[in-house]
Amino acid sequence: MILQVENQNRSHSNMVFLIDPWRIPQAANILTSVENLLLPTVCGSNNLQRKFVYGNYIDEVLLMQADSNDYYYVHDHLYSPAALLDDDGSVLERYEYDAYGYPHIMNASYESRETSDYSNPYMFTGRELDTLDENGLRIMYYRNRYYDPGTGRFLTCDPLGVTPNCSKPNKFGHQSQYSNGLNLYELMMSSPQKYTDPFGLLCRCGIDITVGLRGLNDEINEEWSKATEYQKTRVCNAMFNPVTGWDTELHKPELFINEDYCCGIGTCKGTVTIGGRCYPMAAVNYWLWGKMRKLCGDDIWKTLEYVTWWKRIRGHLFPDSHTLRWTIAGYHSKIEGVASDALELECAPCRLKKYYLDYHIGWRRHIEHYPKAPLEVTPLPPILLAIN
């Protein structure tokens, strides 16, 4: 919270911020009227200045109400306001940004102005722009630290440290430190045109398994080519066992076995990076299902039917879009370029690649671990009973 700012003339400006980091109204009667969705902004004299309505995304401002007038926001792909509209849909003010978010405010005719004529505080990625020292200092608050759009850098280092870790304290070691970049003041992996960072932490996606998934694909192809028909039959039947089932597993090389490289943080937990894009690990798991059902001779529709059946016995009504896409990707042995919906916007790719993939099907781990032929049962010798 900024309480006082001193400019070059030694004069003081006092500010009071009403802090509500989640911007959630009281639960009681939340939907009885639009008025209950409006969150207020007050100045130092406790006079009501503006009210705002927010959308589903954490930094998605939809409407500003000031002086009994309603102003509507138009956003770009980063939730940065691009224009302010009146009730008739006419453009009142326009906003453009450079690569690192420095705002350029214009009127409806694209004529530049220093500040917003409508006191709009929301700018790049939907965060508030604090204009201080008679517009000489512009900084933005990203919840965990301040950002300077003029320099394109945070003003303090990443509070998560040099190696973001989702659960345990960071361990110091030359193998792991700075594995996600040397610059602790960097904004969104130097790709602010692609990512957002609402918490000032850059929620990185989980570890990169692109190479591991390619290796798994080659391993399965090789084992399948050497398998006997009996092995193939046992493997295809084992995938339907609701107890043992099938799974892909992450493994670390022995050198790093004691290091914790949990890269996914924030809303990006439980994700993996593949081909520079972010996906839910649970959905990528179904790549193995699609791959194996193709080898077992099923068509794509039968394969998707099996996936739906499996998800339902696991307590889900239907598989989500990510699961279906990765099942189809596995069916065609595709690894990169699978659509990833909104995760790309929220989770930057992880740079850690010290993992490989393994798998198991049924009780036995690999295809080659299944018996090549039925076991021959040797009949027991006859038992002689001595009858007294």
C-alpha positions as CSV (number, residue, x, y, z in Angstrom):
1,M,0.0,0.0,0.0
2,I,1.4,3.5,-0.9
3,L,0.6,6.0,1.8
4,Q,2.7,9.0,0.6
5,V,4.6,10.0,-2.5
6,E,7.1,12.9,-2.6
7,N,7.8,14.5,-6.0
8,Q,10.8,16.6,-7.1
9,N,9.2,19.8,-5.6
10,R,9.1,18.1,-2.2
11,S,5.3,18.3,-2.1
12,H,3.4,15.3,-0.8
13,S,0.5,13.3,-2.3
14,N,-1.5,11.1,0.1
15,M,-3.3,8.1,-1.2
16,V,-5.6,5.5,0.3
17,F,-6.3,2.2,-1.5
18,L,-9.4,0.0,-0.8
19,I,-7.8,-3.4,-1.1
20,D,-9.9,-6.4,-2.2
21,P,-7.5,-8.8,-3.9
22,W,-10.2,-11.2,-5.1
23,R,-12.8,-8.5,-5.8
24,I,-15.6,-10.8,-4.7
25,P,-18.9,-9.2,-3.3
26,Q,-20.6,-10.5,-0.3
27,A,-22.3,-13.9,-0.9
28,A,-25.7,-12.7,0.4
29,N,-28.1,-11.7,-2.4
30,I,-25.2,-11.7,-4.9
31,L,-27.4,-12.1,-8.0
32,T,-30.5,-10.1,-7.0
33,S,-29.4,-7.1,-9.1
34,V,-26.5,-5.7,-11.0
35,E,-26.0,-3.2,-8.1
36,N,-24.8,-6.1,-6.0
37,L,-22.0,-6.9,-8.5
38,L,-20.6,-3.4,-8.4
39,L,-17.5,-2.9,-6.3
40,P,-16.7,0.6,-5.1
41,T,-13.5,2.7,-5.3
42,V,-13.1,5.5,-2.7
43,C,-10.7,8.4,-2.3
44,G,-9.0,9.6,0.8
45,S,-12.0,11.6,1.9
46,N,-14.2,8.5,1.7
47,N,-16.2,9.8,-1.2
48,L,-17.4,7.2,-3.7
49,Q,-15.6,7.7,-7.0
50,R,-16.4,4.7,-9.2
51,K,-18.0,1.3,-9.3
52,F,-16.9,-1.7,-11.4
53,V,-18.3,-5.0,-12.6
54,Y,-15.9,-7.9,-13.3
55,G,-16.1,-11.0,-15.4
56,N,-15.0,-14.6,-14.8
57,Y,-11.3,-14.0,-15.4
58,I,-9.5,-12.5,-12.4
59,D,-8.6,-9.3,-14.2
60,E,-11.5,-9.0,-16.6
61,V,-13.2,-5.6,-15.9
62,L,-16.5,-5.3,-17.8
63,L,-18.1,-2.1,-16.7
64,M,-17.3,1.1,-14.9
65,Q,-20.0,3.3,-13.4
66,A,-19.1,6.9,-12.6
67,D,-21.2,10.0,-12.1
68,S,-24.3,8.0,-12.9
69,N,-22.8,7.0,-16.3
70,D,-22.0,3.4,-17.5
71,Y,-18.8,2.8,-19.4
72,Y,-18.2,-0.6,-21.1
73,Y,-14.8,-2.2,-21.7
74,V,-13.5,-3.9,-24.9
75,H,-10.5,-6.2,-24.4
76,D,-7.8,-7.8,-26.4
77,H,-6.5,-11.4,-26.0
78,L,-4.6,-10.5,-22.8
79,Y,-7.6,-8.9,-21.2
80,S,-6.0,-5.4,-21.7
81,P,-8.7,-2.8,-22.3
82,A,-8.6,-1.7,-25.9
83,A,-11.5,0.8,-25.8
84,L,-14.1,2.4,-23.6
85,L,-17.7,2.5,-24.9
86,D,-20.8,4.4,-23.8
87,D,-24.3,3.1,-23.6
88,D,-24.8,3.5,-27.4
89,G,-21.7,1.5,-28.2
90,S,-19.8,4.6,-29.4
91,V,-16.1,4.7,-28.7
92,L,-15.1,7.2,-26.0
93,E,-11.5,6.4,-25.5
94,R,-8.9,4.0,-27.0
95,Y,-5.9,2.3,-25.5
96,E,-2.8,0.8,-27.1
97,Y,0.3,-0.7,-25.6
98,D,3.9,-1.3,-26.5
99,A,5.4,-4.8,-26.3
100,Y,5.9,-4.6,-22.5
101,G,2.6,-2.8,-21.7
102,Y,3.4,0.9,-21.6
103,P,0.0,2.5,-22.3
104,H,-0.9,5.0,-25.0
105,I,-4.2,6.7,-24.3
106,M,-6.2,8.2,-27.2
107,N,-9.6,9.7,-27.8
108,A,-12.0,8.2,-30.3
109,S,-10.2,9.9,-33.2
110,Y,-6.8,8.4,-32.2
111,E,-5.5,11.7,-30.8
112,S,-3.0,11.1,-28.0
113,R,-3.7,12.3,-24.4
114,E,-1.7,12.0,-21.2
115,T,-4.3,10.5,-19.0
116,S,-7.7,9.0,-19.2
117,D,-10.5,11.6,-19.4
118,Y,-12.8,9.0,-17.7
119,S,-10.4,8.1,-14.9
120,N,-10.0,4.6,-16.2
121,P,-7.4,2.9,-14.0
122,Y,-7.2,-0.4,-15.9
123,M,-4.6,-0.9,-18.5
124,F,-2.2,-3.7,-19.6
125,T,-3.4,-7.3,-18.8
126,G,-6.3,-5.8,-16.9
127,R,-4.2,-4.5,-14.0
128,E,-4.5,-1.1,-12.4
129,L,-2.1,1.6,-13.5
130,D,-0.9,3.9,-10.7
131,T,0.0,7.3,-12.1
132,L,2.2,9.2,-9.6
133,D,4.4,12.3,-9.4
134,E,2.2,14.3,-11.9
135,N,2.3,11.4,-14.4
136,G,6.1,11.1,-14.1
137,L,5.9,7.6,-12.6
138,R,3.7,4.8,-13.8
139,I,3.7,1.5,-12.0
140,M,1.3,-1.4,-11.9
141,Y,0.5,-3.7,-9.0
142,Y,0.6,-7.4,-9.8
143,R,-0.5,-8.6,-6.3
144,N,2.9,-9.9,-5.3
145,R,5.1,-7.1,-6.7
146,Y,5.1,-3.9,-8.7
147,Y,5.8,-3.7,-12.4
148,D,7.3,-0.8,-14.3
149,P,5.9,-0.7,-17.9
150,G,8.5,1.9,-18.8
151,T,11.4,-0.5,-18.3
152,G,9.5,-3.7,-18.9
153,R,10.7,-5.2,-15.6
154,F,9.3,-5.9,-12.1
155,L,10.7,-3.6,-9.4
156,T,11.5,-6.5,-7.1
157,C,12.7,-10.0,-7.7
158,D,10.5,-13.1,-8.0
159,P,9.3,-14.0,-4.5
160,L,9.3,-17.6,-5.5
161,G,13.1,-17.5,-5.9
162,V,15.4,-18.7,-8.7
163,T,13.6,-22.0,-9.3
164,P,9.8,-21.8,-8.9
165,N,8.7,-24.7,-6.8
166,C,5.0,-25.6,-6.2
167,S,5.3,-27.3,-2.8
168,K,8.6,-27.5,-1.1
169,P,11.4,-24.9,-0.3
170,N,13.9,-24.4,-3.0
171,K,17.1,-26.4,-2.6
172,F,20.4,-24.8,-3.6
173,G,22.4,-26.8,-6.1
174,H,24.2,-25.9,-9.3
175,Q,22.1,-28.4,-11.2
176,S,18.8,-26.7,-10.4
177,Q,19.4,-23.0,-9.7
178,Y,18.4,-20.6,-12.5
179,S,16.9,-23.5,-14.5
180,N,14.0,-21.2,-15.4
181,G,16.1,-18.2,-16.4
182,L,18.7,-15.9,-14.9
183,N,16.5,-12.8,-14.7
184,L,14.4,-12.6,-11.6
185,Y,12.8,-9.4,-12.7
186,E,11.7,-10.7,-16.1
187,L,8.1,-10.2,-17.2
188,M,6.3,-13.3,-18.5
189,M,9.4,-15.0,-19.8
190,S,10.0,-11.9,-22.0
191,S,6.9,-12.9,-24.0
192,P,4.2,-10.4,-22.7
193,Q,2.4,-10.5,-26.0
194,K,1.5,-14.1,-25.3
195,Y,1.2,-14.6,-21.6
196,T,-0.5,-13.0,-18.6
197,D,0.8,-12.9,-15.0
198,P,-2.0,-11.8,-12.7
199,F,0.0,-12.7,-9.5
200,G,3.4,-11.4,-10.5
201,L,4.7,-15.0,-10.2
202,L,4.3,-16.2,-13.8
203,C,2.4,-19.4,-13.3
204,R,4.7,-21.7,-15.3
205,C,3.4,-24.9,-16.8
206,G,4.6,-28.2,-15.6
207,I,7.8,-29.9,-16.9
208,D,8.6,-30.3,-20.6
209,I,8.0,-34.0,-21.6
210,T,8.2,-33.5,-25.4
211,V,11.4,-35.6,-25.7
212,G,10.1,-38.1,-23.2
213,L,6.8,-38.6,-25.1
214,R,8.7,-39.1,-28.4
215,G,10.9,-41.7,-26.7
216,L,7.9,-43.4,-25.3
217,N,6.3,-43.6,-28.7
218,D,9.5,-45.1,-30.2
219,E,9.7,-47.6,-27.3
220,I,6.2,-48.8,-27.7
221,N,6.6,-49.2,-31.5
222,E,9.7,-51.2,-31.0
223,E,8.3,-53.5,-28.4
224,W,5.1,-54.0,-30.4
225,S,7.0,-55.0,-33.5
226,K,8.8,-57.7,-31.5
227,A,5.7,-59.0,-29.6
228,T,4.1,-62.3,-30.4
229,E,0.4,-62.5,-31.1
230,Y,-0.2,-64.0,-27.7
231,Q,1.6,-61.0,-26.0
232,K,-0.5,-58.6,-28.1
233,T,-3.7,-60.2,-27.1
234,R,-2.8,-60.2,-23.4
235,V,-1.8,-56.5,-23.6
236,C,-5.0,-55.4,-25.3
237,N,-7.1,-57.2,-22.8
238,A,-5.2,-55.9,-19.8
239,M,-6.0,-52.3,-20.7
240,F,-9.6,-52.9,-19.6
241,N,-8.7,-54.0,-16.1
242,P,-10.3,-51.4,-13.8
243,V,-7.9,-52.3,-11.0
244,T,-4.5,-52.3,-12.7
245,G,-5.4,-50.3,-15.9
246,W,-2.7,-48.4,-17.6
247,D,-0.7,-45.2,-17.0
248,T,2.2,-43.1,-18.1
249,E,4.7,-42.2,-15.4
250,L,7.3,-39.4,-15.0
251,H,10.9,-40.4,-14.0
252,K,14.0,-38.4,-13.2
253,P,17.5,-39.5,-14.2
254,E,19.5,-40.9,-11.2
255,L,21.6,-37.7,-11.1
256,F,18.6,-35.6,-10.2
257,I,16.7,-38.2,-8.1
258,N,17.0,-36.1,-4.9
259,E,16.1,-32.8,-6.5
260,D,12.5,-31.5,-6.5
261,Y,11.7,-30.1,-10.0
262,C,8.0,-29.5,-9.5
263,C,7.7,-26.7,-12.1
264,G,4.0,-26.1,-12.3
265,I,2.8,-23.5,-9.8
266,G,-0.4,-21.5,-9.1
267,T,-3.2,-22.4,-11.5
268,C,-0.8,-24.4,-13.6
269,K,-0.3,-27.3,-11.1
270,G,-0.9,-30.7,-12.7
271,T,0.2,-29.6,-16.2
272,V,3.0,-30.5,-18.6
273,T,4.7,-28.7,-21.4
274,I,4.7,-30.4,-24.8
275,G,6.1,-28.7,-27.9
276,G,6.1,-25.3,-26.1
277,R,2.4,-25.5,-25.1
278,C,0.7,-26.3,-21.9
279,Y,-1.6,-29.3,-21.2
280,P,-3.3,-31.0,-18.2
281,M,-1.2,-34.1,-17.4
282,A,-4.4,-36.2,-16.7
283,A,-5.5,-35.5,-20.3
284,V,-2.1,-36.3,-21.8
285,N,-2.3,-39.6,-20.1
286,Y,-4.9,-40.7,-22.6
287,W,-2.3,-40.4,-25.4
288,L,-1.3,-43.9,-24.3
289,W,-4.9,-45.2,-24.6
290,G,-5.2,-43.9,-28.1
291,K,-1.8,-45.3,-29.1
292,M,-2.5,-48.7,-27.8
293,R,-6.1,-49.0,-29.1
294,K,-4.8,-48.2,-32.6
295,L,-2.2,-51.0,-32.2
296,C,-4.9,-53.3,-30.9
297,G,-6.9,-52.8,-34.1
298,D,-9.8,-50.6,-32.9
299,D,-11.1,-47.8,-35.0
300,I,-11.1,-44.2,-33.7
301,W,-14.8,-44.2,-32.7
302,K,-14.5,-47.4,-30.8
303,T,-11.4,-46.0,-29.1
304,L,-13.3,-42.8,-28.0
305,E,-16.2,-45.1,-26.8
306,Y,-13.7,-47.0,-24.6
307,V,-12.4,-43.7,-23.2
308,T,-16.0,-42.5,-22.4
309,W,-16.7,-45.8,-20.7
310,W,-13.5,-45.6,-18.6
311,K,-14.2,-42.0,-17.5
312,R,-17.7,-42.9,-16.5
313,I,-16.6,-45.7,-14.2
314,R,-14.1,-43.3,-12.7
315,G,-16.9,-41.0,-11.8
316,H,-17.0,-38.5,-14.7
317,L,-20.0,-38.0,-16.9
318,F,-18.1,-37.4,-20.1
319,P,-14.4,-36.9,-21.0
320,D,-13.4,-33.2,-21.5
321,S,-12.0,-31.7,-24.7
322,H,-8.4,-32.1,-23.6
323,T,-8.9,-35.8,-23.0
324,L,-10.5,-36.4,-26.3
325,R,-7.8,-34.5,-28.2
326,W,-5.0,-36.4,-26.6
327,T,-6.8,-39.7,-27.2
328,I,-7.0,-38.8,-30.9
329,A,-3.4,-37.6,-30.9
330,G,-2.2,-40.9,-29.5
331,Y,-4.3,-42.8,-32.0
332,H,-2.4,-41.1,-34.8
333,S,0.9,-41.1,-32.9
334,K,0.9,-37.3,-32.8
335,I,2.9,-35.5,-30.2
336,E,3.1,-31.8,-30.9
337,G,0.6,-29.2,-32.1
338,V,-2.4,-30.4,-30.1
339,A,-4.9,-27.6,-29.3
340,S,-4.6,-26.5,-25.7
341,D,-7.5,-24.0,-25.1
342,A,-6.9,-21.3,-22.5
343,L,-4.0,-22.9,-20.7
344,E,-1.5,-21.3,-23.1
345,L,-2.6,-17.9,-22.0
346,E,-2.3,-18.7,-18.3
347,C,0.7,-21.0,-18.1
348,A,4.1,-20.2,-19.6
349,P,6.1,-23.2,-20.9
350,C,8.4,-24.7,-18.4
351,R,12.1,-25.0,-19.3
352,L,12.9,-28.1,-17.2
353,K,13.5,-31.1,-19.4
354,K,15.3,-33.5,-17.1
355,Y,12.5,-36.1,-17.2
356,Y,11.7,-39.2,-19.2
357,L,8.5,-41.2,-19.5
358,D,7.7,-44.7,-18.6
359,Y,4.4,-46.6,-18.8
360,H,2.6,-49.7,-17.5
361,I,-0.3,-51.8,-18.8
362,G,-2.0,-54.1,-16.4
363,W,0.0,-56.0,-13.8
364,R,3.0,-56.1,-16.0
365,R,4.8,-52.9,-16.9
366,H,5.8,-53.2,-20.5
367,I,4.6,-55.1,-23.6
368,E,7.8,-57.1,-23.6
369,H,7.1,-58.3,-20.0
370,Y,4.1,-60.3,-21.0
371,P,4.7,-64.0,-21.7
372,K,5.3,-64.7,-25.4
373,A,3.2,-67.9,-25.3
374,P,0.8,-69.7,-23.0
375,L,2.6,-71.4,-20.2
376,E,2.9,-75.1,-20.7
377,V,1.5,-77.0,-17.7
378,T,3.4,-80.2,-16.9
379,P,0.9,-82.8,-15.6
380,L,1.7,-84.0,-12.1
381,P,2.9,-87.6,-11.7
382,P,0.3,-90.0,-10.5
383,I,0.1,-90.3,-6.7
384,L,0.3,-93.8,-5.4
385,L,-1.8,-94.3,-2.4
386,A,-0.9,-97.0,-0.1
387,I,-3.9,-98.7,1.3
388,N,-3.4,-100.7,4.3
